[in-house]
Amino acid sequence: MRKLLLQLDSSRLPSVFDQVVAYDAGADVIMSYGGVAESDVRDLIHGCIFTRGPKDLHNTAVWIGGNNMSAGEQLLAMAQDAMFDPLKVSLMLDSNGSNTTAVAAVVKIEETLGDLSGKKVVILAGTGPVGQRAAGLLARDGARVTITSRKPEQGEKARQFISARFNVQVEATTLTDSSRLPGVLEGADVLLNSGPAGVQMVPESAWTAVKTLKVAVDLNAAPPLGIEGVEVNDAGEKRNGVTVYGAFGVGTLKTKLHKACVARLFTRNDLVLDAEAIAEVAREMGPRKK
Ligand SMILES: NC(=O)c1ccc[n+]([C@@H]2O[C@H](COP(=O)([O-])OP(=O)(O)OC[C@H]3O[C@@H](n4cnc5c(N)ncnc54)[C@H](OP(=O)(O)O)[C@@H]3O)[C@@H](O)[C@H]2O)c1
């Protein structure tokens, strides 16, 4: 029986990246819908669950993506509401690659530092989809997390969202320019840049001055890179005594994880792969060579 993936994308054009990875992960057919609104979801899900019988439903799965994380979360909630036992299919949410990218970054940090309890983590521009997911996961693992934003109200909104979504405490601080970096980074063990593509967030002089810093991860792959002095292919190199990862150093694991999650969707019909469950898949993939 063919493996069918229903792609529900909140953006107008369903992500080609997500489609390519899904085919590479074993989907036989992808049924793609773009610009999906909450009111569209129930009938699309019913098209999945009322066709094949319960014992075959693991051959159908639903992927939820798009640029907007909160829209993706709403679509996921609607999809869950539209199903009932035993007529269910597995679901995965990865709007803008947020969950798989955040989990891959967290794995790299944990592989380097081990136990994160009490470690200070600063997530630059942590208000975006990737930064918010990473903040929640790291705080769940016991880290003291601070996210930065250029705008106080934006930072506070994200802080409240992360705290509620992951049941954790995180802090938010305003960072309008690099002159405030010494104060923001003081005592940090981990620096994670989740700022946008093509924006340098930290000059080399700022992070190399932080004597407590042990790990720096930059998720921006487009020049100028986000953390000056960390190269895009860095994958655990030591620079200035700090273990560093660039976007491709994290991206390889992100893509493997993305594929593993899509493949897993077709193993049963009741999975819901969101941040925590995706982190669990990464753990089950086992330790990696650095
Ligand atoms: N390596 C991988 O596999 C992979 C996969 C997916 C994504 N990524 C990368 O991960 C990073 C985060 O992705 P995302 O989608 O979460 O990011 P995003 O939403 O594009 O941006 C994150 C935050 O950056 C801040 N920002 C926007 N423009 C800025 C500017 N000019 N200067 C300083 N801050 C600015 C905004 O926060 P405030 O308005 O609150 O300041 C925004 O919420 C991106 O670099 C993306 O390319 C990497």
The ligand as a Gaussian input file, in Angstrom:
#p B3LYP/6-31G(d) Opt

LIG

0 1
 N       20.664000      25.270000       9.813000
 C       19.444000      24.880000       9.530000
 O       19.216000      23.709000       9.235000
 C       18.295000      25.871000       9.587000
 C       16.956000      25.487000       9.339000
 C       15.929000      26.430000       9.470000
 C       16.269000      27.732000       9.801000
 N       17.558000      28.091000       9.975000
 C       17.962000      29.436000      10.330000
 O       17.623000      29.624000      11.702000
 C       17.519000      31.008000      11.945000
 C       16.245000      31.265000      12.719000
 O       15.117000      30.978000      11.908000
 P       13.705000      31.653000      12.228000
 O       12.787000      31.285000      11.127000
 O       13.316000      31.340000      13.637000
 O       14.134000      33.202000      12.165000
 P       13.300000      34.499000      11.844000
 O       11.918000      34.319000      12.315000
 O       13.523000      34.890000      10.436000
 O       14.053000      35.586000      12.744000
 C       14.180000      35.428000      14.138000
 C       14.111000      36.781000      14.816000
 O       15.149000      37.625000      14.316000
 C       14.810000      38.973000      14.626000
 N       15.198000      39.836000      13.510000
 C       14.557000      39.988000      12.317000
 N       15.254000      40.841000      11.517000
 C       16.342000      41.235000      12.232000
 C       17.432000      42.104000      11.981000
 N       17.551000      42.745000      10.803000
 N       18.364000      42.275000      12.950000
 C       18.284000      41.622000      14.121000
 N       17.260000      40.786000      14.434000
 C       16.304000      40.590000      13.497000
 C       13.301000      38.996000      14.889000
 O       13.155000      39.187000      16.288000
 P       12.748000      40.573000      16.997000
 O       11.864000      41.298000      16.024000
 O       12.042000      40.096000      18.214000
 O       14.034000      41.254000      17.285000
 C       12.857000      37.577000      14.561000
 O       11.805000      37.126000      15.406000
 C       17.575000      31.704000      10.573000
 O       18.883000      32.223000      10.369000
 C       17.296000      30.564000       9.610000
 O       17.866000      30.804000       8.341000
 C       18.562000      27.179000       9.907000

